[in-house]
């Protein structure tokens, strides 16, 4: 499932980094913190989405 906005993609990248142990989990906040429950594969799909043409934020 691809990310729908650049902000969602960035949050997934931060969560993926923490899940891999590259970034401390204590540094996460907001959406990236809640994304930790996702699998590494799901986070990779969100984080590796092309950013070109994506809005910065999508309203819920």
PDB file of N, CA, C, O and CB in Angstrom:
ATOM      1  N   UNK A   1       0.844  -1.169   0.000  1.00  0.00           N
ATOM      2  CA  UNK A   1       0.000   0.000   0.000  1.00  0.00           C
ATOM      3  C   UNK A   1       0.894   1.238   0.000  1.00  0.00           C
ATOM      4  O   UNK A   1       1.683   1.418   0.927  1.00  0.00           O
ATOM      5  CB  UNK A   1      -0.962  -0.005   1.217  1.00  0.00           C
ATOM      6  N   UNK A   2       0.792   2.076  -0.994  1.00  0.00           N
ATOM      7  CA  UNK A   2       1.642   3.260  -1.064  1.00  0.00           C
ATOM      8  C   UNK A   2       1.170   4.384  -0.140  1.00  0.00           C
ATOM      9  O   UNK A   2      -0.002   4.455   0.230  1.00  0.00           O
ATOM     10  CB  UNK A   2       1.697   3.763  -2.485  1.00  0.00           C
ATOM     11  N   UNK A   3       2.095   5.245   0.216  1.00  0.00           N
ATOM     12  CA  UNK A   3       1.771   6.407   1.044  1.00  0.00           C
ATOM     13  C   UNK A   3       0.927   7.375   0.228  1.00  0.00           C
ATOM     14  O   UNK A   3       1.109   7.497  -0.984  1.00  0.00           O
ATOM     15  CB  UNK A   3       3.062   7.104   1.569  1.00  0.00           C
ATOM     16  N   UNK A   4      -0.003   8.070   0.898  1.00  0.00           N
ATOM     17  CA  UNK A   4      -0.872   9.016   0.196  1.00  0.00           C
ATOM     18  C   UNK A   4      -0.374  10.448   0.284  1.00  0.00           C
ATOM     19  O   UNK A   4      -0.875  11.327  -0.418  1.00  0.00           O
ATOM     20  CB  UNK A   4      -2.270   8.938   0.749  1.00  0.00           C
ATOM     21  N   UNK A   5       0.617  10.688   1.149  1.00  0.00           N
ATOM     22  CA  UNK A   5       1.175  12.026   1.274  1.00  0.00           C
ATOM     23  C   UNK A   5       2.651  11.936   1.640  1.00  0.00           C
ATOM     24  O   UNK A   5       3.136  10.897   2.087  1.00  0.00           O
ATOM     25  CB  UNK A   5       0.402  12.846   2.328  1.00  0.00           C
ATOM     26  N   UNK A   6       3.343  13.032   1.442  1.00  0.00           N
ATOM     27  CA  UNK A   6       4.763  13.085   1.783  1.00  0.00           C
ATOM     28  C   UNK A   6       4.958  12.941   3.289  1.00  0.00           C
ATOM     29  O   UNK A   6       5.930  12.325   3.726  1.00  0.00           O
ATOM     30  CB  UNK A   6       5.389  14.400   1.288  1.00  0.00           C
ATOM     31  N   UNK A   7       4.058  13.495   4.081  1.00  0.00           N
ATOM     32  CA  UNK A   7       4.161  13.410   5.544  1.00  0.00           C
ATOM     33  C   UNK A   7       4.017  11.962   6.008  1.00  0.00           C
ATOM     34  O   UNK A   7       4.727  11.528   6.915  1.00  0.00           O
ATOM     35  CB  UNK A   7       3.085  14.295   6.217  1.00  0.00           C
ATOM     36  N   UNK A   8       3.110  11.221   5.396  1.00  0.00           N
ATOM     37  CA  UNK A   8       2.917   9.817   5.749  1.00  0.00           C
ATOM     38  C   UNK A   8       4.168   9.014   5.387  1.00  0.00           C
ATOM     39  O   UNK A   8       4.566   8.107   6.119  1.00  0.00           O
ATOM     40  CB  UNK A   8       1.671   9.238   5.031  1.00  0.00           C
ATOM     41  N   UNK A   9       4.774   9.350   4.268  1.00  0.00           N
ATOM     42  CA  UNK A   9       5.982   8.667   3.824  1.00  0.00           C
ATOM     43  C   UNK A   9       7.145   8.940   4.786  1.00  0.00           C
ATOM     44  O   UNK A   9       7.898   8.028   5.128  1.00  0.00           O
ATOM     45  CB  UNK A   9       6.351   9.109   2.397  1.00  0.00           C
ATOM     46  N   UNK A  10       7.285  10.172   5.210  1.00  0.00           N
ATOM     47  CA  UNK A  10       8.355  10.534   6.145  1.00  0.00           C
ATOM     48  C   UNK A  10       8.165   9.837   7.492  1.00  0.00           C
ATOM     49  O   UNK A  10       9.133   9.371   8.092  1.00  0.00           O
ATOM     50  CB  UNK A  10       8.401  12.060   6.343  1.00  0.00           C
ATOM     51  N   UNK A  11       6.922   9.766   7.968  1.00  0.00           N
ATOM     52  CA  UNK A  11       6.638   9.097   9.240  1.00  0.00           C
ATOM     53  C   UNK A  11       6.968   7.610   9.151  1.00  0.00           C
ATOM     54  O   UNK A  11       7.507   7.033  10.095  1.00  0.00           O
ATOM     55  CB  UNK A  11       5.160   9.291   9.635  1.00  0.00           C
ATOM     56  N   UNK A  12       6.648   6.996   8.023  1.00  0.00           N
ATOM     57  CA  UNK A  12       6.948   5.579   7.837  1.00  0.00           C
ATOM     58  C   UNK A  12       8.458   5.353   7.805  1.00  0.00           C
ATOM     59  O   UNK A  12       8.946   4.353   8.333  1.00  0.00           O
ATOM     60  CB  UNK A  12       6.300   5.056   6.540  1.00  0.00           C
ATOM     61  N   UNK A  13       9.185   6.258   7.201  1.00  0.00           N
ATOM     62  CA  UNK A  13      10.644   6.151   7.161  1.00  0.00           C
ATOM     63  C   UNK A  13      11.255   6.251   8.552  1.00  0.00           C
ATOM     64  O   UNK A  13      12.197   5.529   8.878  1.00  0.00           O
ATOM     65  CB  UNK A  13      11.228   7.234   6.264  1.00  0.00           C
ATOM     66  N   UNK A  14      10.720   7.136   9.358  1.00  0.00           N
ATOM     67  CA  UNK A  14      11.220   7.291  10.725  1.00  0.00           C
ATOM     68  C   UNK A  14      10.910   6.043  11.555  1.00  0.00           C
ATOM     69  O   UNK A  14      11.754   5.582  12.324  1.00  0.00           O
ATOM     70  CB  UNK A  14      10.603   8.544  11.388  1.00  0.00           C
ATOM     71  N   UNK A  15       9.712   5.502  11.401  1.00  0.00           N
ATOM     72  CA  UNK A  15       9.333   4.294  12.139  1.00  0.00           C
ATOM     73  C   UNK A  15      10.176   3.099  11.691  1.00  0.00           C
ATOM     74  O   UNK A  15      10.573   2.273  12.512  1.00  0.00           O
ATOM     75  CB  UNK A  15       7.832   3.989  11.942  1.00  0.00           C
ATOM     76  N   UNK A  16      10.445   3.013  10.401  1.00  0.00           N
ATOM     77  CA  UNK A  16      11.272   1.932   9.871  1.00  0.00           C
ATOM     78  C   UNK A  16      12.686   2.011  10.424  1.00  0.00           C
ATOM     79  O   UNK A  16      13.279   0.990  10.774  1.00  0.00           O
ATOM     80  CB  UNK A  16      11.302   1.978   8.341  1.00  0.00           C
ATOM     81  N   UNK A  17      13.222   3.210  10.503  1.00  0.00           N
ATOM     82  CA  UNK A  17      14.553   3.417  11.055  1.00  0.00           C
ATOM     83  C   UNK A  17      14.617   2.971  12.518  1.00  0.00           C
ATOM     84  O   UNK A  17      15.592   2.350  12.942  1.00  0.00           O
ATOM     85  CB  UNK A  17      14.955   4.891  10.930  1.00  0.00           C
ATOM     86  N   UNK A  18      13.576   3.291  13.281  1.00  0.00           N
ATOM     87  CA  UNK A  18      13.538   2.894  14.692  1.00  0.00           C
ATOM     88  C   UNK A  18      13.361   1.382  14.826  1.00  0.00           C
ATOM     89  O   UNK A  18      13.954   0.758  15.705  1.00  0.00           O
ATOM     90  CB  UNK A  18      12.399   3.627  15.429  1.00  0.00           C
ATOM     91  N   UNK A  19      12.556   0.808  13.962  1.00  0.00           N
ATOM     92  CA  UNK A  19      12.317  -0.635  14.014  1.00  0.00           C
ATOM     93  C   UNK A  19      13.607  -1.405  13.716  1.00  0.00           C
ATOM     94  O   UNK A  19      13.830  -2.479  14.273  1.00  0.00           O
ATOM     95  CB  UNK A  19      11.209  -1.036  13.014  1.00  0.00           C
ATOM     96  N   UNK A  20      14.445  -0.866  12.849  1.00  0.00           N
ATOM     97  CA  UNK A  20      15.715  -1.506  12.499  1.00  0.00           C
ATOM     98  C   UNK A  20      16.812  -1.216  13.522  1.00  0.00           C
ATOM     99  O   UNK A  20      17.892  -1.802  13.452  1.00  0.00           O
ATOM    100  CB  UNK A  20      16.166  -1.046  11.124  1.00  0.00           C
ATOM    101  N   UNK A  21      16.543  -0.316  14.471  1.00  0.00           N
ATOM    102  CA  UNK A  21      17.512  -0.003  15.508  1.00  0.00           C
ATOM    103  C   UNK A  21      18.487   1.093  15.130  1.00  0.00           C
ATOM    104  O   UNK A  21      19.466   1.321  15.841  1.00  0.00           O
ATOM    105  CB  UNK A  21      18.266  -1.218  15.860  1.00  0.00           C
ATOM    106  N   UNK A  22      18.236   1.774  14.026  1.00  0.00           N
ATOM    107  CA  UNK A  22      19.116   2.848  13.575  1.00  0.00           C
ATOM    108  C   UNK A  22      18.847   4.160  14.307  1.00  0.00           C
ATOM    109  O   UNK A  22      19.724   5.019  14.397  1.00  0.00           O
ATOM    110  CB  UNK A  22      18.959   3.053  12.084  1.00  0.00           C
ATOM    111  N   UNK A  23      17.638   4.308  14.824  1.00  0.00           N
ATOM    112  CA  UNK A  23      17.219   5.509  15.545  1.00  0.00           C
ATOM    113  C   UNK A  23      16.565   5.064  16.849  1.00  0.00           C
ATOM    114  O   UNK A  23      15.831   4.076  16.852  1.00  0.00           O
ATOM    115  CB  UNK A  23      16.235   6.388  14.683  1.00  0.00           C
ATOM    116  N   UNK A  24      16.808   5.759  17.952  1.00  0.00           N
ATOM    117  CA  UNK A  24      16.147   5.385  19.212  1.00  0.00           C
ATOM    118  C   UNK A  24      14.631   5.591  19.128  1.00  0.00           C
ATOM    119  O   UNK A  24      14.165   6.598  18.595  1.00  0.00           O
ATOM    120  CB  UNK A  24      16.726   6.206  20.383  1.00  0.00           C
ATOM    121  N   UNK A  25      13.880   4.647  19.648  1.00  0.00           N
ATOM    122  CA  UNK A  25      12.415   4.749  19.627  1.00  0.00           C
ATOM    123  C   UNK A  25      11.924   5.946  20.428  1.00  0.00           C
ATOM    124  O   UNK A  25      10.844   6.471  20.157  1.00  0.00           O
ATOM    125  CB  UNK A  25      11.787   3.471  20.175  1.00  0.00           C
ATOM    126  N   UNK A  26      12.698   6.377  21.401  1.00  0.00           N
ATOM    127  CA  UNK A  26      12.301   7.514  22.233  1.00  0.00           C
ATOM    128  C   UNK A  26      12.267   8.820  21.437  1.00  0.00           C
ATOM    129  O   UNK A  26      11.640   9.784  21.877  1.00  0.00           O
ATOM    130  CB  UNK A  26      13.254   7.653  23.415  1.00  0.00           C
ATOM    131  N   UNK A  27      12.922   8.875  20.285  1.00  0.00           N
ATOM    132  CA  UNK A  27      12.929  10.086  19.465  1.00  0.00           C
ATOM    133  C   UNK A  27      11.684  10.205  18.599  1.00  0.00           C
ATOM    134  O   UNK A  27      11.426  11.271  18.040  1.00  0.00           O
ATOM    135  CB  UNK A  27      14.162  10.111  18.589  1.00  0.00           C
ATOM    136  N   UNK A  28      10.902   9.128  18.475  1.00  0.00           N
ATOM    137  CA  UNK A  28       9.700   9.155  17.649  1.00  0.00           C
ATOM    138  C   UNK A  28       8.569   9.881  18.359  1.00  0.00           C
ATOM    139  O   UNK A  28       8.468   9.867  19.586  1.00  0.00           O
ATOM    140  CB  UNK A  28       9.267   7.736  17.286  1.00  0.00           C
ATOM    141  N   UNK A  29       7.718  10.519  17.553  1.00  0.00           N
ATOM    142  CA  UNK A  29       6.523  11.150  18.101  1.00  0.00           C
ATOM    143  C   UNK A  29       5.443  11.182  17.018  1.00  0.00           C
ATOM    144  O   UNK A  29       5.737  11.050  15.830  1.00  0.00           O
ATOM    145  CB  UNK A  29       6.836  12.590  18.622  1.00  0.00           C
ATOM    146  N   UNK A  30       4.228  11.352  17.430  1.00  0.00           N
ATOM    147  CA  UNK A  30       3.121  11.454  16.492  1.00  0.00           C
ATOM    148  C   UNK A  30       2.867  10.189  15.700  1.00  0.00           C
ATOM    149  O   UNK A  30       2.863   9.088  16.252  1.00  0.00           O
ATOM    150  CB  UNK A  30       3.368  12.569  15.555  1.00  0.00           C
ATOM    151  N   UNK A  31       2.656  10.351  14.401  1.00  0.00           N
ATOM    152  CA  UNK A  31       2.282   9.238  13.525  1.00  0.00           C
ATOM    153  C   UNK A  31       3.366   8.171  13.450  1.00  0.00           C
ATOM    154  O   UNK A  31       3.057   6.981  13.387  1.00  0.00           O
ATOM    155  CB  UNK A  31       1.979   9.752  12.133  1.00  0.00           C
ATOM    156  N   UNK A  32       4.617   8.577  13.457  1.00  0.00           N
ATOM    157  CA  UNK A  32       5.697   7.592  13.346  1.00  0.00           C
ATOM    158  C   UNK A  32       5.716   6.662  14.563  1.00  0.00           C
ATOM    159  O   UNK A  32       6.058   5.485  14.443  1.00  0.00           O
ATOM    160  CB  UNK A  32       7.059   8.302  13.199  1.00  0.00           C
ATOM    161  N   UNK A  33       5.351   7.187  15.724  1.00  0.00           N
ATOM    162  CA  UNK A  33       5.315   6.366  16.936  1.00  0.00           C
ATOM    163  C   UNK A  33       4.192   5.333  16.844  1.00  0.00           C
ATOM    164  O   UNK A  33       4.363   4.194  17.279  1.00  0.00           O
ATOM    165  CB  UNK A  33       5.128   7.254  18.189  1.00  0.00           C
ATOM    166  N   UNK A  34       3.057   5.718  16.289  1.00  0.00           N
ATOM    167  CA  UNK A  34       1.935   4.788  16.171  1.00  0.00           C
ATOM    168  C   UNK A  34       2.152   3.767  15.048  1.00  0.00           C
ATOM    169  O   UNK A  34       1.483   2.733  15.020  1.00  0.00           O
ATOM    170  CB  UNK A  34       0.643   5.562  15.926  1.00  0.00           C
ATOM    171  N   UNK A  35       3.065   4.042  14.138  1.00  0.00           N
ATOM    172  CA  UNK A  35       3.347   3.119  13.038  1.00  0.00           C
ATOM    173  C   UNK A  35       4.269   1.971  13.447  1.00  0.00           C
ATOM    174  O   UNK A  35       4.489   1.055  12.654  1.00  0.00           O
ATOM    175  CB  UNK A  35       3.964   3.873  11.884  1.00  0.00           C
ATOM    176  N   UNK A  36       4.803   1.999  14.642  1.00  0.00           N
ATOM    177  CA  UNK A  36       5.713   0.946  15.091  1.00  0.00           C
ATOM    178  C   UNK A  36       5.055  -0.427  15.142  1.00  0.00           C
ATOM    179  O   UNK A  36       5.746  -1.445  15.107  1.00  0.00           O
ATOM    180  CB  UNK A  36       6.258   1.289  16.451  1.00  0.00           C
ATOM    181  N   UNK A  37       3.741  -0.466  15.225  1.00  0.00           N
ATOM    182  CA  UNK A  37       3.044  -1.752  15.280  1.00  0.00           C
ATOM    183  C   UNK A  37       2.983  -2.429  13.910  1.00  0.00           C
ATOM    184  O   UNK A  37       2.659  -3.614  13.824  1.00  0.00           O
ATOM    185  CB  UNK A  37       1.632  -1.558  15.823  1.00  0.00           C
ATOM    186  N   UNK A  38       3.288  -1.702  12.852  1.00  0.00           N
ATOM    187  CA  UNK A  38       3.275  -2.264  11.501  1.00  0.00           C
ATOM    188  C   UNK A  38       4.511  -3.143  11.294  1.00  0.00           C
ATOM    189  O   UNK A  38       5.513  -2.993  11.994  1.00  0.00           O
ATOM    190  CB  UNK A  38       3.225  -1.133  10.434  1.00  0.00           C
ATOM    191  N   UNK A  39       4.431  -4.055  10.335  1.00  0.00           N
ATOM    192  CA  UNK A  39       5.582  -4.907  10.031  1.00  0.00           C
ATOM    193  C   UNK A  39       6.623  -4.107   9.262  1.00  0.00           C
ATOM    194  O   UNK A  39       6.325  -3.054   8.700  1.00  0.00           O
ATOM    195  CB  UNK A  39       5.150  -6.155   9.222  1.00  0.00           C
ATOM    196  N   UNK A  40       7.845  -4.621   9.245  1.00  0.00           N
ATOM    197  CA  UNK A  40       8.923  -3.937   8.525  1.00  0.00           C
ATOM    198  C   UNK A  40       8.600  -3.858   7.035  1.00  0.00           C
ATOM    199  O   UNK A  40       8.914  -2.859   6.388  1.00  0.00           O
ATOM    200  CB  UNK A  40      10.269  -4.663   8.745  1.00  0.00           C
ATOM    201  N   UNK A  41       7.987  -4.882   6.494  1.00  0.00           N
ATOM    202  CA  UNK A  41       7.640  -4.897   5.068  1.00  0.00           C
ATOM    203  C   UNK A  41       6.598  -3.817   4.755  1.00  0.00           C
ATOM    204  O   UNK A  41       6.714  -3.125   3.743  1.00  0.00           O
ATOM    205  CB  UNK A  41       7.106  -6.292   4.656  1.00  0.00           C
ATOM    206  N   UNK A  42       5.593  -3.669   5.606  1.00  0.00           N
ATOM    207  CA  UNK A  42       4.575  -2.633   5.408  1.00  0.00           C
ATOM    208  C   UNK A  42       5.205  -1.249   5.461  1.00  0.00           C
ATOM    209  O   UNK A  42       4.882  -0.383   4.647  1.00  0.00           O
ATOM    210  CB  UNK A  42       3.465  -2.750   6.468  1.00  0.00           C
ATOM    211  N   UNK A  43       6.103  -1.041   6.416  1.00  0.00           N
ATOM    212  CA  UNK A  43       6.761   0.256   6.540  1.00  0.00           C
ATOM    213  C   UNK A  43       7.623   0.546   5.319  1.00  0.00           C
ATOM    214  O   UNK A  43       7.678   1.686   4.857  1.00  0.00           O
ATOM    215  CB  UNK A  43       7.613   0.304   7.812  1.00  0.00           C
ATOM    216  N   UNK A  44       8.293  -0.471   4.793  1.00  0.00           N
ATOM    217  CA  UNK A  44       9.102  -0.282   3.584  1.00  0.00           C
ATOM    218  C   UNK A  44       8.231   0.153   2.413  1.00  0.00           C
ATOM    219  O   UNK A  44       8.621   1.032   1.644  1.00  0.00           O
ATOM    220  CB  UNK A  44       9.855  -1.576   3.229  1.00  0.00           C
ATOM    221  N   UNK A  45       7.051  -0.458   2.269  1.00  0.00           N
ATOM    222  CA  UNK A  45       6.142  -0.086   1.181  1.00  0.00           C
ATOM    223  C   UNK A  45       5.719   1.373   1.287  1.00  0.00           C
ATOM    224  O   UNK A  45       5.660   2.079   0.281  1.00  0.00           O
ATOM    225  CB  UNK A  45       4.907  -0.988   1.186  1.00  0.00           C
ATOM    226  N   UNK A  46       5.426   1.823   2.500  1.00  0.00           N
ATOM    227  CA  UNK A  46       5.046   3.223   2.702  1.00  0.00           C
ATOM    228  C   UNK A  46       6.231   4.150   2.433  1.00  0.00           C
ATOM    229  O   UNK A  46       6.085   5.164   1.751  1.00  0.00           O
ATOM    230  CB  UNK A  46       4.518   3.438   4.134  1.00  0.00           C
ATOM    231  N   UNK A  47       7.389   3.806   2.961  1.00  0.00           N
ATOM    232  CA  UNK A  47       8.549   4.686   2.881  1.00  0.00           C
ATOM    233  C   UNK A  47       9.143   4.763   1.476  1.00  0.00           C
ATOM    234  O   UNK A  47       9.726   5.787   1.119  1.00  0.00           O
ATOM    235  CB  UNK A  47       9.604   4.223   3.847  1.00  0.00           C
ATOM    236  N   UNK A  48       9.013   3.716   0.676  1.00  0.00           N
ATOM    237  CA  UNK A  48       9.627   3.701  -0.643  1.00  0.00           C
ATOM    238  C   UNK A  48       8.700   4.161  -1.764  1.00  0.00           C
ATOM    239  O   UNK A  48       8.986   3.924  -2.938  1.00  0.00           O
ATOM    240  CB  UNK A  48      10.113   2.329  -0.942  1.00  0.00           C
ATOM    241  N   UNK A  49       7.609   4.807  -1.421  1.00  0.00           N
ATOM    242  CA  UNK A  49       6.694   5.362  -2.409  1.00  0.00           C
ATOM    243  C   UNK A  49       7.345   6.584  -3.056  1.00  0.00           C
ATOM    244  O   UNK A  49       8.040   7.344  -2.382  1.00  0.00           O
ATOM    245  CB  UNK A  49       5.328   5.736  -1.759  1.00  0.00           C
ATOM    246  N   UNK A  50       7.127   6.776  -4.346  1.00  0.00           N
ATOM    247  CA  UNK A  50       7.645   7.970  -5.012  1.00  0.00           C
ATOM    248  C   UNK A  50       6.971   9.203  -4.409  1.00  0.00           C
ATOM    249  O   UNK A  50       5.757   9.208  -4.202  1.00  0.00           O
ATOM    250  CB  UNK A  50       7.406   7.902  -6.557  1.00  0.00           C
ATOM    251  N   UNK A  51       7.744  10.236  -4.132  1.00  0.00           N
ATOM    252  CA  UNK A  51       7.206  11.434  -3.501  1.00  0.00           C
ATOM    253  C   UNK A  51       6.694  12.453  -4.517  1.00  0.00           C
ATOM    254  O   UNK A  51       5.869  13.301  -4.178  1.00  0.00           O
ATOM    255  CB  UNK A  51       8.262  12.071  -2.632  1.00  0.00           C
ATOM    256  N   UNK A  52       7.167  12.380  -5.741  1.00  0.00           N
ATOM    257  CA  UNK A  52       6.786  13.355  -6.757  1.00  0.00           C
ATOM    258  C   UNK A  52       5.277  13.335  -6.986  1.00  0.00           C
ATOM    259  O   UNK A  52       4.690  12.282  -7.238  1.00  0.00           O
ATOM    260  CB  UNK A  52       7.529  13.078  -8.074  1.00  0.00           C
ATOM    261  N   UNK A  53       4.659  14.509  -6.895  1.00  0.00           N
ATOM    262  CA  UNK A  53       3.230  14.636  -7.111  1.00  0.00           C
ATOM    263  C   UNK A  53       2.373  14.386  -5.892  1.00  0.00           C
ATOM    264  O   UNK A  53       1.154  14.534  -5.965  1.00  0.00           O
ATOM    265  CB  UNK A  53       2.823  13.720  -8.164  1.00  0.00           C
ATOM    266  N   UNK A  54       2.969  14.014  -4.772  1.00  0.00           N
ATOM    267  CA  UNK A  54       2.209  13.768  -3.540  1.00  0.00           C
ATOM    268  C   UNK A  54       2.028  15.089  -2.790  1.00  0.00           C
ATOM    269  O   UNK A  54       2.949  15.904  -2.731  1.00  0.00           O
ATOM    270  CB  UNK A  54       2.931  12.711  -2.635  1.00  0.00           C
ATOM    271  N   UNK A  55       0.843  15.296  -2.219  1.00  0.00           N
ATOM    272  CA  UNK A  55       0.667  16.489  -1.379  1.00  0.00           C
ATOM    273  C   UNK A  55       1.436  16.317  -0.073  1.00  0.00           C
ATOM    274  O   UNK A  55       1.731  15.191   0.329  1.00  0.00           O
ATOM    275  CB  UNK A  55      -0.841  16.748  -1.091  1.00  0.00           C
ATOM    276  N   UNK A  56       1.761  17.413   0.586  1.00  0.00           N
ATOM    277  CA  UNK A  56       2.475  17.323   1.860  1.00  0.00           C
ATOM    278  C   UNK A  56       1.607  16.659   2.920  1.00  0.00           C
ATOM    279  O   UNK A  56       2.094  15.822   3.680  1.00  0.00           O
ATOM    280  CB  UNK A  56       2.912  18.716   2.333  1.00  0.00           C
ATOM    281  N   UNK A  57       0.335  17.017   2.980  1.00  0.00           N
ATOM    282  CA  UNK A  57      -0.608  16.435   3.952  1.00  0.00           C
ATOM    283  C   UNK A  57      -1.921  16.098   3.256  1.00  0.00           C
ATOM    284  O   UNK A  57      -2.292  16.750   2.279  1.00  0.00           O
ATOM    285  CB  UNK A  57      -0.860  17.412   5.142  1.00  0.00           C
ATOM    286  N   UNK A  58      -2.615  15.095   3.749  1.00  0.00           N
ATOM    287  CA  UNK A  58      -3.941  14.726   3.248  1.00  0.00           C
ATOM    288  C   UNK A  58      -4.889  14.837   4.410  1.00  0.00           C
ATOM    289  O   UNK A  58      -4.614  14.322   5.494  1.00  0.00           O
ATOM    290  CB  UNK A  58      -3.964  13.282   2.624  1.00  0.00           C
ATOM    291  N   UNK A  59      -6.005  15.505   4.196  1.00  0.00           N
ATOM    292  CA  UNK A  59      -6.988  15.655   5.274  1.00  0.00           C
ATOM    293  C   UNK A  59      -7.752  14.351   5.431  1.00  0.00           C
ATOM    294  O   UNK A  59      -8.112  13.717   4.439  1.00  0.00           O
ATOM    295  CB  UNK A  59      -7.966  16.835   4.988  1.00  0.00           C
ATOM    296  N   UNK A  60      -8.005  13.942   6.684  1.00  0.00           N
ATOM    297  CA  UNK A  60      -8.687  12.651   6.947  1.00  0.00           C
ATOM    298  C   UNK A  60     -10.106  12.616   6.506  1.00  0.00           C
ATOM    299  O   UNK A  60     -10.778  11.598   6.671  1.00  0.00           O
ATOM    300  CB  UNK A  60      -8.644  12.330   8.388  1.00  0.00           C
TER     301      UNK A  60
END
